[in-house]
Amino acid sequence: MTENTPLEILLQFRKERDERVRSNPRHWLALAGLFWLEEGDNPFGSADSNKIVLPGFPHSHSGCLRLENDQVSLIEAAEGVLLNRQTAELRVLKADADGDPDLIEAGRIHLMVIRRGGKAMLRAWDVESPALKEFNGFKYFSFNPAFSVEASFVPYDPPRTFTVTDVIGSQHESSMLGEVHFNLDGKDLVLQVEDAEDEGLISFVDETRKDLTYPGGRLLTLPKPLNKTITLDFNTTLNWPCAYTPWATCPLPPKENHLPVRIEAGEMRYHD
């Protein structure tokens, strides 16, 4: 049996990625809002009188979240508001950072507490979002083997701690594993590699951000362990979720990862 070529592997990955989006009602494309939770009571629903107004939320449904002592509790829930697919229980909620987060549902609107920079927010999805229903696939450059290059990985010993800032201005600490050195278009270039649990993560921007790719940056992942010589295949680069919605909380690429070249490979800008 012959092995699949890099192009065949890439096309299969892209096909499966599109299929996962179509089967996921809470994909980034379905995001419908992101709200900072304020200390005290935060009533939510479709009425303008609510602190958190959710278009599409059933008119007869409403609820209230209380932020107190850095915990978020569901303290009110109209009949029909579900918590984890069951009649809503009034209690402290688990956020995304806690693992196995709680999910509030009311009709087409799904809600989850998330934490960014230690602050609590409410994320909303519309599972009947037109953006999700009209999804016709992501956009990519054609495969170009010239953008699959050999690189040298130079580890930091020990790894360096740095501050990651995201698009909403919150910050968190992360770790840089090292940097990759490579040559592209006759230019010697360097990218820093972040520690992302079982992967190395490169968040970067290049000159195509001006016209063809998402201006906020793209990402490239590397399987661990990272050897001294690795392959950087920019054909596999993907967009951060902020390329699809204004309600994501993507990290900004470090200034060291702004490349002075055009990398016409990988995922393109989703919105023209």
N, C-alpha and C positions, 0 to 999 in steps of 0.2 A: 504494500500500500504506500502510495506516494504521500509525502507530507504536504499540507496546504502551504501555499506561498504567503509571504507577508501581506500581499494585497488581498488574497482570499480571506485570511484571518481578520484583517481590518474590516472588510466589507461585511463579514458575518457579525462582527462585534457591533457595527453600526446598525445593522438590521435588528439585532436582538435588543439594542438600546431603544430604538424606536418602539418596538413591541412592548417593552417594559413601561414606557410612558403611557401607551394606550390602555394598559391594564391597571394603572395606578391612579385612582381618583384623587389622591393627595400628592400629586406631582407638583413641582415648582410652578408649572404653568397654571395650576388651579388656585394658587395663592390669591386671596381676596382682601388681605389687610394685615397690618402689623401695628400693634398699639402698646405704648408704654403703660404699665400699670402704676397708678399713683397710690401712695400710702392711704389706707382707709378703704372705703367702699367704691367699687367700680361696676355700676350696673351696665348690663349689655343687652342689646336687642335691636329691633329695626326702627323703633320710635326715636325721633330727634331728641326727646327728653333724656335719653340714656347717655351716659358718659362715653360709652363705646357703641357707636352706631354701625350696625352690620346690615348693609343692603342684602336682601335675599333671605334674611332671617324671618321665620314665620311670625306674623303680626301677633298671634296669640301666645307666642313663646317669649320668655325673657329670663334673665337671671342676674346674679350679682356675685362678683368676686371681691374678696377682701384681702388686701395686702397688709400684713401685720407681723412684726418681728421677723421680717425677711421670708415669711411663708405666705403662700397664696391659698386661700380656702374658697370653695364654692359654698356660699351661705344662703343663696336663694336660687330656685329653679322651678319654672312653671311646669305644669303637667305637659309631657311630651318632650321635654329636654332630657336627653339621655347622657349617662356617664358610662363610657366603655360598653355601649350597646345595651345598658340596663337602666331601669329607673334611677334617676340621679340621686346619689347619696351626698348629703351635705357634709363635707370634710375637707381636710388639707389635700391639695392636689400635688401630684408628682410632675415636675417639669422635665423637659428633654434631657437636661444635664444630669438628672437623677437616674436615668435609665427606665425603660418601661413606662413612659409618660402617660398620664390620663388624657382621655379624649372626650370632649363634650360635643354632642351632636344635636342639631335641631334642623330637621329637614335637610336642605342641601348644604347647610353651613356646618363645618367642623372646626373646632377650636382646641388649641393646646397652649399651655403655658411654656414659654421658653426662657432661658436665661442667657444674657450676653453681657460680658463685663461685670458679672455679679448682679445685674439688674433684671427684674422680671418684666416680661412682655407677653402679650397675647397674640398668637398667630392664628389667622383664619384662612380656611380653604373653602372654595365653592366647588363642590364635586360635580356640578353641572356647568362649570365654566365654559363659555364659548371657546376660549383659547385652547382648552383641552379637547373639546369635541371637534374643533377644526384643525387639530394638529396633523400635519402632513409630513412630518419628518424634520430632522435637523439638517443644517446646511454645512457642507464640508468642501474644502479644496480637493481636487483630484489627487490621488496618491502620487507622491513624488519621491523616489528613492534618494534623491540628492539631499533631502532633509532628514535622512536617517544617518547620523554621524557617530563616529567613535569619539569617546571622551575619556578623560582621566579624572578619577574621583580622588580628591584630596580631603581626608577626614579632618575634622577639628578634634583635637585631643586635649582636654575633654570637649564634648559638644558645647556650643555657645548658646546662652539664653538670650532671647531677644523679645521685644514687644511687638505683637501683631495688632494692627489697627484695622477695623473693618469699616464698611461703607456707612454705618450708622454712628460711627465715632467711638464705639466701645473698644476696649483693649483687653488682651490677655497675653500671658507669657507662653512662649513656646521654645523649642530647641532646634538649633541648626546643627545638622550632622556634619556638614562640610560643604565643599564646592566642587563643581565639575568644570573642567577646562577643555575647550574644544575649538575647532576652527570651522568657520562657515563663511563662504563667499570671500575667502582670503583674509578674514579677520579673526584674530585670536579673541575668544569670548569666555566669560566666566559667569556661572549661575550658582546661586546658593541653594542648598538642598535642606528642606525642613524635615524634621522627624514627624511622621504621621503614622505612628504605631507600627503596622506591618509593612509600611511603604516609605519610600522617600518621596517628598513632594516638592515640585518646583512650580512656584507661582511667578509668572513673568508677563511682561508686555514687550511688544516689538513695534516696528514702524507701521505694520499693517493696521494697527489700532486706529490710524487716521482715516481709513477708508473701508477696510474689508473685515476686520475682526472687532470683537467687543472691546471698547476702549478701556474697560476696567481690568482687563487681563485674562489670561488663560492658565490652564494648569496641565502639568505633565507629571505622571507618577512613575516611580522606579521600584521594581521589586527588590526586597531585601533578601540576602545581605548584599550590600553595595561593594562590588569588587573594585580593584584599582583601575580596571578598564571596563567601561560600560558603554552601552549604545543609547544614545538619545534619539528617539524616533519622534520627531515633531509631527508626523502624520497622525499620531495618536492623541495630540493635545485636544483638550475639551474646554468648554466655557465654564466659568463659575455660574451658579444659579442666577446671579444678578443680571445676567445677559437676557433672561426671559421675563423677569418680574421686578418691579420696584420694591417688593416686600421681602426680599431675601437679605441676608446679613453677611455677605461675602467678605473675606479678608482682602486687603489691598496688597499687591505685590511689593516686596521690599525694594527700595530705590536701587539696590545693587543688581536687581534683576530686570532692569530696563535695558533692553538690547537695541543697539543702534543699527539694526539690520531688518530687512523684511523677511518674515518667515511665512510664506504662502503655503502653509500645510496645516492639516488638522481642521478643527471646527471654525466656521466662519461666523460672522455677526448674524444673530437670529432675526432681529428686526432691522429692516432696511432703513 
